[in-house]
């Protein structure tokens, strides 16, 4: 297993989707993942400005996309 966690940012409004993704990542035998979940695109953009993500998962219809 990797000593360092792969940082993943999830931007999605559905808590059930977030739980499924977290569960799938937890089942990985070869890698360690740290998932950070935000519900809104604006929060995700703020988080992205801080850096440190290896991957971003984006719901195609976040709640605030038309704000």
Secondary structure in CASP SS format (residue, H / E / C, confidence):
PFRMAT SS
TARGET T0000
AUTHOR 0000-0000-0000
METHOD secondary structure of the structure
MODEL  1
X C 1.00
X C 1.00
X C 1.00
X C 1.00
X C 1.00
X E 1.00
X E 1.00
X E 1.00
X E 1.00
X E 1.00
X E 1.00
X C 1.00
X C 1.00
X C 1.00
X H 1.00
X H 1.00
X H 1.00
X H 1.00
X H 1.00
X H 1.00
X H 1.00
X H 1.00
X H 1.00
X H 1.00
X H 1.00
X H 1.00
X C 1.00
X C 1.00
X C 1.00
X C 1.00
X C 1.00
X C 1.00
X E 1.00
X E 1.00
X E 1.00
X E 1.00
X E 1.00
X E 1.00
X C 1.00
X C 1.00
X H 1.00
X H 1.00
X H 1.00
X H 1.00
X H 1.00
X H 1.00
X H 1.00
X H 1.00
X C 1.00
X C 1.00
X C 1.00
X C 1.00
X C 1.00
X C 1.00
X E 1.00
X E 1.00
X E 1.00
X E 1.00
X C 1.00
X C 1.00
X C 1.00
X C 1.00
X C 1.00
X C 1.00
X C 1.00
X C 1.00
X C 1.00
END
